[in-house]
Amino acid sequence: MSDLKLLRSKLMSLQQKPVGNRLSERNVVDIVQKLVEKYNLTLIFTLSGKEYLTPERLVQDITKEVKAEGRVGLLDLPNILNASIDQIEAHAPTAIGKDLFLINGHLLSSEYIDNMCQEINLSLQEAGQISLSELTMKYSLPMTFLKSEIEKRLQNTIQAQFSTNNVLVTDSYLQRHLGKLRGSLRAATKPLDLKHFDQSLLFSQVQTLISSGQVKGTLDGLIFTPTIHQATVWDEVKSYFFVNRFIEHDYIKKRIQHLGSGDWKTICEKLDAGEFFADAYVSTELILETKGKIVENMKGKSYADFFDLDMPSCFTEEDIEGLLSEGIYANSHYLYTEKALESAVGLLGQLIAALSEETKEIKGKKGPSLSVDTIIGELKKKKFLNAPLEFLEGFSDAVYSRVSHKIAENRENRSKPSEVAQDTFAQDFNYLFLCNKSIQIIQKSFPNIKPLQVHLSKTLANNLLNELLRIELIHHGFQIPAVKTNDRAKLVIKLPDYLKIIFEKLGEKVTAKDLDGFISELLANIKNIPIVTVKAVDKKTERNILHKLRTEVKIRLKKEVSIKNYVNIALLGAKYKLLESNLLIDLPGEKWALTLLSDLYSTQYGQDITTTFLRALSSDAGKNILDEMVEELSSYLTLSS
């Protein structure tokens, strides 16, 4: 200590002596530069250029300034410390530690953060709650940093806790809010909108009150429905149902939020035994009563308008089919009886007799033909039941079916061979229909389906049209063993005019290779084509056809494997796998078809052995390679099972 005092006194005496020799600033700079180079010193130039700082001194100055001010921006320090922003940014991280923080370009002292938290606590005690987003804007600090520092001081510096949505609330605020909420919910006798309550606390506090049994009811969004109101609404619903014996779906749906359940069908079923109709849930008692009333009203009548029979208002036109007894049928909102059908068929006796003859048309005279339009015309001409045209149009569909059946019976001896042809035609149509349906599905993942449509139009669709023409020619008295495509135009002119138009349209679709258009045109006109009856394949029929095809293809595939017919193995193998996915594709054994099939198949199953075999075949792979692939393909397709 004495040595230090001695040095200080010597320094003071030296400083007080007159200066004999003075170094220039340039000399001083050179000396400092030599010292820096010789001793490898690190110095920082100040902005003024008249002073040097060591890094340690700069860090000390930064720390001192932050502790003095509490919070200082890095951009403010150059003017204060006479150092460049680059040096400050480079050395500021060294100053960061237990007591200093660098946040978003600002240096903060721990004392500043403590004071900030004390200030937050004061604001909280006044307001009761503050959101972190408000504090973020107020202090210009990141939410994550603020939340972290606040959480360290909860129930200490800050007398509060976090609720949902990053909101700070005091215990007293929580209790006040809970008490106010409890009082409002207990006093509620009907649905209560809770939008004026603090939504950061609302849902958790309502659930706590409900689960603890302090209040009874349900919360849906911001609407609280007390149990007492649910009971009142439930009583209203039961009363409505037992008085009317039905309840509209809309009536229940409008009250669903007040009944404590989101399933309106379950609520209906709790009322009493019944059935769901288009617009209402109807009791079994009213259903049976209505069915009996229909039977009673239709006694002695051939037809009637359902809505003229004084039926319950809950039933709509869609419900009529479900209310009919045996021997009573519906067409739209009209009801008709078996007696009406028999009467109509009786009036058409001459037409039935003429069509049953199956005689060839006399040249120059137009013979009779069976169609729905023909039946409507005949019934209108004979003023059948003096019924309106609206009734006759739908009723004639059923009459058409009866008349067709009658004609078929009359032709029994001659129709047996044609029945086989009709069955074959229907099977061929169903096959083509399912091929086209599969194309529509595959097109979503494999757009190059045009060659497939062209092939099916030129083969299956063209053959189907030729067979249909042959059947119709035989029906009209022309014994034709087979129809060739080139002769089709000459043969069509032998048919009645209305059939000519239909066949010309079908022929245009086939010529244009419009497969989907051909099927749609045929289905649209089938009711006007005598003898043959086909329709769009339903789900049940589709399942049966595909199951049968899978079995047949598997049997054929085993046979082709045994004789090593590579092309047929490839075609049938791909077809079998596609059938497993309910897809039906028909292609020839030509090279372009094998290439197309391999591309199409790979979009469905990826690069499996079937894809590899198809591509090997289309690239003329050797027999040994193909033989090995056949064995692997057989195993893959489980042909041994």
C-alpha positions, 0 to 999 in steps of 0.5 A: 500500500505504501509503495502505491502511495509513493508511486502516486506522489512521484507521478504528481511531482513529475506532472508538475515539473515544466516540460522540456521536450514534447512529443508530437501527436504523430510521434505518439501514434507511431510509438503506440503502433510500435507497442501494438505490433511488438507486444501484440496488443488489441486496441480499439480506435475511438470515433474521435481518433484521439483515444484508444480503448482496450476491449476490456475497457469497452465492455466495462463502459457498456456494462456501466452505462447499461447498469446506470440507465437500465435499458440502452439501445445498441444504436445509442451507445456509439455517441455515448461511448465514442466507439463505432457501432461495429465494435459495440455490436462485437463486444456487447455479447461479452457484457451479457451475463447474469445481470445483463440481457441483449434483447432485440438490439437493446441491452437490459439490466436485471434491475430494469427487468425487476422494476418492469415486473414491479410496474406490471404488478402495480398495473395488474393490481389496479386492472385485475388482468393484463394480456401479454400482447399488451405488455409486448406493445408497451415494453417493445419486448418479445412475448416469449422473453416477457413470459419467461421473466414474468413466470420466474416472478409469479406469486413473488414480485407479481401476484398473479397467474396465467389464464388461457390465451396468455392473459395475466390475472390476479387471484382477486380478479379470478374470484370476482369473475367466478362469483359473477359467473356463478351468480349469472348461471344460477339465475338463468332460466333460459339460454344465456349469452356469455359474450360479456364475460372474460373469454380467457377464463370463461370456458374453464370456469364454466366447466369447473362449475358444471363438473362440481355441481354448482350449476346445472346445464350445458355450454355450447360456444358462448351459449349456456343452456340451464338444465331447467330450460332443457327440461322445459323444451323437452316437455314441449317436444314430447307434448307436440309429438304425442298430440300430433303423432309426428314431429318435423325434422326442422322443429327438432333441429331448431331446438337441438341446442336447448336439449343437450344433444347434438343428434336430433335423430336420437332425440326423435327415437326417445319419443316413441316407436316410429319411422323417419320420413322425408320431413318428419319422424312419424309414430308407428300408430300414425303410419299404420292408420295412414296405410289403412286409410289409403286402402279404405279410400282406394276401395272402388277407385282406379286411381286418386291423387294422394293429396286429395285423400285428406292425409296427415300433413307430415307426409310428402310425395317422397313418402308415398311409396312407403305407405302403400299396401299390396295391390296399390301403386304410386306414380309421383303423387298419384295412386292407382290400383291393380284394377286400373292396370288390368283395365288399361291392358284390356283397352290395348288388346288390339295393339297387343294382338297386332304386335304379337303377330310379329309379321313383316311390315307391308311395304308403304304401310307403317306397322304398329310398334310398342313404346311408352308414347304409343301407350299414352296415345292409345289411352288418351284416344280412349279417354281412359278413366278421363285421367289427366295427362300428368297421370297417364305419362307415369302410369304408362310406364307400368302399363308398358311393362305389363303389355310387354309381358303380355306380348312375350307370353303370346309369342312364347313359342317363337320367343324362346330363341330370341330370349336367349339372344336378349339375355346375351345382349343384356350380358354384353351390355352389362360388360360394356357398361362396366368397362366404360365405368372403369374407364371413368374411374381410371381416367382420374389417375391415367388420362390416356384412355382415348385409345381404350375408348376407341378400341371398345367402340370399334369392337364391343359397342359396334358388335352390340349395336349390330346384335341389337339391330338383328333382334329388332329386325327379327321382332319386326318379321325380318329373319336375319341370321347376322348383321354386318357393319357395312350392311347396317345402314341398308337394314336400318331403313326396314325399321319403323321411323321412330326406330330408324332415328334411334339407330341412326343416333346410336350409329353416329356415336359408334362411328365417332368412337364416343363410347360414353355417348353410345351407352347414354343414348341407348339407356335414354331410348331403351324404353322405346325399343321393343323386346330388349330391356337393359338398364344401368348396372346397379351395385348388387348386379355389378358385384355379382358380375365382377365376382363371376368374371374373377372366377372365370378369368382365374380358371382361364389364366391357369389354363394359359399358364399351363400352356405358356401362352405369354400374351394371354397370361399377361392380358388375363393377369392384369385383368384379374388384378384389376378385377380385384379393385372392381375395375374391368378392362378389355384389350386385345393382345396387340403390342400397342395394347400391351404397352397401354395396359402396362402403363395403365396397370402401373398407375393402379398397382405400381411396379409389381411383377405383372407390370414387369411381365407386360413390359418384358412382353412388349419389348420382346424379351426372351423365352427363358426370362418370360418363363421365370416371370410366369412362375413368379406371376403365378405365385403373385396371383395365388393361382394355386389356391 
